[in-house]
Amino acid sequence: MRRRSAYSIFIALVVSPLLLIGCGNSENKNGTGGSAGGTGGAGGMAKLDGGGTGGGTGGTKIDGGAVDATVAVDSSVTPDASVAIDLLSVVIDTGVADAPIGQDAPIAFDTTRIDVVDGASSGSNGTVCVLGDGGSGTLCNGVCVDTQVDPMNCGGCGASDAGVSCKAGAECASGHCQDVVGSLQGLRWSIPCTAAMDPAECNATSPALQSTTVQGTAGVTYAVTLRFRGVVEQKTYSGRSDAGVAASGTNASFFVESGTPAGDGYNVYSLTISSPAQTAYLNSGASSIGHCWPMDYTVTLPMQSNASVRLSADTVDGIEITNQDGNGNPIIVPGIAPAPTAYNGQFIQMDVTNVVPMP
C-alpha cells in the first residue's frame, strides 16, 4: 500500500360662499319669568328658553316689534367669474365641474444623436458609436467595441465578412488576429493507470515534459486566463503561496503559485513560466488523503512574449491513486474526453479562455 497520510402635487382651491346676515330693529323686552315661565311678547323673531326652575318657556325674549322684512342680497354684486389657475392648462372653477386634466404630450428624443446607451445602440452593425472611454468605436451586435483590439470582432463585426473572431489564445492587434498562446489550448497532463495494484492504487508512468513558447508582440506581457479541469490526487506543498493570484471555481484552492513539494510519493502537477519567472502547482492539498478529487477552476497569469511555458506531471514513485472519489465512485468531468466515461487514471486539461496585453 502506498505511503499516504490520511425611490403630486395636489392644488386644492377651496371657495367658501359669502355668508350674509340681515339684522332688523329689535329691542330687548323682558317677560315675567316665574317658576312656570312667563309668556313672551308678540312678534318675537326668536326666543330663548328661560331657565326657570319649572322649565317654563320664555324667561327672556328678543322681539323686533314686527316681523323683519326679508333681507335681499344686493343684486348689483356680480358673482366672481371662474377662478382660473394657469398651471399646465388646468382650469379650476366654482360651481362647475372641472375639465379633465390632460396629459402632457410625450417628450420626443432625437435618437439619431444617441450612439450608445449602457454600451448598446439602436443602430445596426457597423454604426459608429462611442466607447466607454469617449473614443470612437463600432457597433457590433448591440455592443460598442474597438475592432482594432477586440478579439471577438477583429477588423470588423465578427458576424460579418468584414471581421473575424480570433481563435482561443490569440489577440487582436491593429485589426488582425495574432497568436499569443494558442499552443497552450487543450494541452493535458495525463497519467493513465498501467496496471491495477488494488482498488485504491495502480501503477503509472510519468508522461513526457511538454513545453511551448508564448508568441505575440515583442516586449509585451499578456494577462492569460487559463481553465484547468481534471481528476487529481492531492499533494502537500510546503511554503505554498497564492499571493497576488486568485483562482476561482471547483477546488480553486488546489492552485498555488509557489511552494516546495513534500518528499512523499504523491503526484506533482506543475506549470512553469520563464518570464516573469513563476512555478505554479495545481493539486495542492494533503498527501494523506487516499482518493481523487475533481477540479474545474480558472486563473489569470502574466506571460511575456517569447517566454517558455512548461507542463510537468510526475508520479514520483510510479504509483498513483485510482480515479475514485471518497465514496469509491469514478469521477467524470463533463465536456472532457473520455466523458461520459470515466478516465482510467488522473489528468488535467488546460484551456485558454482569454488573453489581453497588460498595461
N, C-alpha and C positions, 0 to 999 in steps of 0.2 A: 504493500500500500504506500502511495506517495506521501512525502512529508508535507502536510497541510494543517496549520493551526486554525483550531476551529474559531315765475312779475304785471262824469258825466258831469257832464256838468249839467246841473239842472238849474233853470232860471224860473223862479216862481214869482208871478206877479199877482199880488192879491189886491183886488179893488174893493174897497168897503163902501157900501151905499151911504149917502148922506142922510143922517137922521135929523128930521125936522120936528121940533116940539112946539105947538101953539099954546099960548097961555092966555085965558080970559081974566077979566077983573074978578077978584074974589075977596071975600072978607072972612075973617075968622069969627065964626059965631059959636057961642057955647050953648049947648043944650044943658039940660039939668041932668046931671049924672047921679042916679040913685043906685041903690043896690040892685034894682031891677033893670037899670039903664034908661036914660032919658030919651025922648023922641027927637030926632034930628029935624032941623028946619027944612022947608020945602025947597026943591030945585037944586039940591046938592048934587054936584057932579060926582063927587066921590066922598065916601065917608070912611072914617076909621072906626073900627070896632072899639068900643070902650073897654076899659079894663075893670068894670065893676066886679064886686065880689060875686054877684049872682050871674055874671056873664051876660048882662043885658046888652042890647045893641045901641051903638051910637053914643058913647060917653062924650065924645068930641066930634064935631063935624066941620067940614070945609064946604062953604056954599058960595057960588058965584052969583047968586041972586036970580039968575036966569040961565037957561042952557046956553053955553057959549056957542057962537057961530062956528061953523066948520072952518078950520084954518086951511086956506088954499095955498097950494105951492105956487110960488112965483113962476108963471109960465114964460116970463121973458128970459128965464135962465135956460139956456140950451144945454142939454146933456153933453158931457165931454165926448169928443169924437173918439173913435177907437184908438187905443194906445198902441203905437207901433214901435217895435224894437228892431233896429236894423242889425240883425245878427245872423249872418248866414241865411238872409232872406226869410227868416221866420217871423210871422206877424202874430202877436197875441192880443186879442181884444176882449172887451167885456160883453156878456150877453149873447155873443155869437160863438159858435164852436170854432176852435182854431183850425186853420188849414193844416193838413198833414205836413210834417217836417220832411222835406225832400232830401234825399241823399246827394252828397256831392258827386260830381262826375268823376269817374276813375282817373287816377293820375297816370299819365302816359309817360313811359320811359323810352328814350331813343336807344333801343337795344343795339343799333348798329355801332354805337360807340363803346359798348361793353365787350371787352375782349375776354376777360377771364373772371369768373366768379368762383371763389374757392378752388381754383386750379382747373375749372372747366369752362367751356364756352359754348355758345349756341351755334357757332359756325360749323363748317364741315372740315374734314381732314385737309390739311394744308393751309388753313386760315392762319394769318399772323395773329399771335396772341402775346400776352405779357407774362413773363416768368415771375416767379416769386421774388427774385432779386431786382425786378424792374427792367430786365433785359428783354430783348425780342426773342420770341420762341415760335414754335409751330404747333398747331392744334392736331393732335393725333388721338383718335378715339375718345374725344371728350376731355383730354388732358393736355395741358400746355407743356411741351418738352423742348429741350435743346437737341436737335437732331445731329449736332456735331459731336455730342458726347453720350447720348442715351443709347445704351446697348440694345434696347428693345425697339428703337426707332432710329437706327443709324443711317444718316444720309437722307432721311425722309420717314414717313409713317411706315411702320413695319408691315401693315396690311396692304400696302400698295406696291406698285412696281418700283416706285422711287426710292424705297428704303428697305432695309432688312433687319431681322432680329439676329444679333450676333450669337454665336454658339456659346455654350457654357464655358467659362474660363477665358473668354475674350473680352476686350474693351472696345469702345467706340472712340476712335481718335480722329479728329478732323473729318468726321462723317464717314469713316471707313472702319470696318471691323479689324481688330488686330489681336492675335492670340497672345495671351499672357501666361495662363496656367491651364490651358486646355488639356495638356498632357496629364494633369492630375485627375481629370474627370473619370470616375468609375474605377479607380485603382483599388485593389484589395490586398489585405493581408489574409491569407488563407492557410490554415494549418489543419488538414484533414487527419482523421484517425486512420492509422495504417493497420492496426491490429488491436483487438479488444483485450484488455488485461482483466477487467472486472466491470460490473455495471457502471462504476463511477469514473474509471480511468481507461486510457488507451495509449498505445504507443503512437508517437507522432514525430514528424521530421520538420525542422525549421525550413521555411521557404527561402529562396534566394533574395538577397537585398535588392530593392528597387530604387532607382534614382532618376531624376529628371531635372530640367533646368527651366527657371522662370524666364519667360520672354518679355515682350512689351517694349516700352520706350526706355532707352538707356538712361540710367541715373534716377529713374522713377521708382518709388516704393509704393506698392499696392496693398490695399486692405482686401484680403482674400477671405471670403466666408466659406467655410467647409462644413459639410454634414457627414457625420460618422454614424454608421449603422452596423449592427452585427451582434454576435454572441461571443462573450469572453468570460474567462475566469478572472477573479480579482488578484491584484498583486500589491504588496506593500512597498511604498517608496519612501525612504527617509528624507527629511529636509525638503519635502514637497512644497511647492508654491504655485499659486494661480493668481498672484497679484497682477492687476492690470489687464487680465484676460478673463472674460466672463463667458462661460459656456452655458447653454440653455437647452432643456429637453430631458428626455428619459435618461436617468443616471448621468447627468451632466457633471456630477462630482468626480466621475472617473477621469476627467481631464485635468492634468496638472502640467504647468509649463516648465517645471524643473523638478529635480529630485534625484535620488540615487536608488536603484533597485535593490531590494533586500537580497541577501545571499541565500536564497532558497531556490527550489526548483520550479516555481510557478512562472507562467509565460510572461514575457515582456513585450509590450507593443509600443513602439516609439516613432516619432516624426521629427526629423532633424532638418533645420533650415540654416543655411550658411550665412545669410545676410538679410536682416540683422540676425546675429547668431542666437539660436534657441533650440532646445530639445524638449519636446512635449511628450508626456506619457499618456496613454489613452485608456488604461484599465486600472487606475489607482483605487485601492481599497485595502482589504485584509487578506493576506495569503492563506489564512487559516480556514476560509470558507470553502467547503468541498462541493460546490455546484456552480453552474454558469449563470450569467445574467444577460438580459437583452440590453442593448444600448441604441439610442437614437437622439443625438444631440448635435448642435451647431456651435461653431466658434469662429471668430474672425482673427486672423493672424496677419502680421505685416510680412511682406516678402518683396525684396528688391529685385529689379530686373537683373537677370544673369546669375541670380542666386541658385544654388543647388538645393534640391529637396530630396530627402532620403527616407524611405519607409523600411522599417525593420520589424520582424516578428520572430521571436526567439523562444523555443520551448525550454531552453536551458538544459534540461535533463532528458530530453527525448520522450517525455510523458506529458499528457495534458488531461484535464477533466473533460469527460464526455459532454455532449450537448444535452443537458438536462437542467431544469430549474430545481428549486428547493423541494418540490413535490415529486421529483423524478420524471416530470413530463418534458418532452423535447420542446425547444424554443424555436418558433418560426417568426422570421422578420418579414412582414408584409412588403411586397414590392421588390424584394431582393431575392435573386435566384439562390437556391432552387425552390423558393416558395411556390406553391403551398406545402412543399415537402421540407422537412427539417434538414439542415445541413449536418453531415456526419463529421463533426469536429467543431472548430472555432474559426471565426473570420471577422474582419472589419472591412466595410466598403466605404471609400471616401469619394464624395461628390462635391463639385464646386457650385455654389448657389449664387455667388456674386463676386465681382471684382471691380474695384474703383481705385483710381490714383489717390494717394493720401496727400493732404495739403503740404 
